[in-house]
């Protein structure tokens, strides 16, 4: 999935997705949950890979 697709699915800007991915932006639990859901994962599973 591209950053653009993930941004569309989560409502988070592509630039924020990029900064989260590269460690330049801290991720809130709300955003983490939205990303996990977009990736068909649960929040606990998603947080394990962070």
GILIN-V918208 format. One record per residue. N is the residue number from 0. RES is the residue in one small letter. PHI is phi in radians with two decimals (none if undefined). PSI is psi in whole degrees, -180 to 180 (* if undefined). Layout:
# GILIN-V918208
{{N:RES:PHI:PSI} {N:RES:PHI:PSI}}
This chain:
# GILIN-V918208
{{0:x:none:136} {1:x:-1.41:164} {2:x:-1.06:-37} {3:x:-1.13:-43} {4:x:-1.12:-42} {5:x:-1.13:-40} {6:x:-1.06:-44} {7:x:-1.11:-43} {8:x:-1.20:-30} {9:x:-1.77:-20} {10:x:1.38:13} {11:x:-1.76:137} {12:x:-1.07:151} {13:x:-1.06:-37} {14:x:-1.16:-37} {15:x:-1.19:-40} {16:x:-1.01:-45} {17:x:-1.08:-44} {18:x:-1.19:-37} {19:x:-1.11:-46} {20:x:-1.06:-38} {21:x:-1.57:1} {22:x:1.43:13} {23:x:-1.53:-16} {24:x:-2.25:132} {25:x:-1.26:146} {26:x:-1.82:133} {27:x:-1.44:162} {28:x:-1.11:-35} {29:x:-1.09:-47} {30:x:-1.17:-39} {31:x:-1.06:-42} {32:x:-1.15:-40} {33:x:-1.14:-41} {34:x:-1.17:-45} {35:x:-1.00:-46} {36:x:-1.08:-43} {37:x:-1.11:-27} {38:x:-1.65:13} {39:x:0.97:45} {40:x:-2.25:172} {41:x:-1.75:161} {42:x:-1.04:-47} {43:x:-1.03:-41} {44:x:-1.14:-41} {45:x:-1.12:-43} {46:x:-1.18:-25} {47:x:-1.11:-33} {48:x:-1.56:-7} {49:x:-1.36:*}}
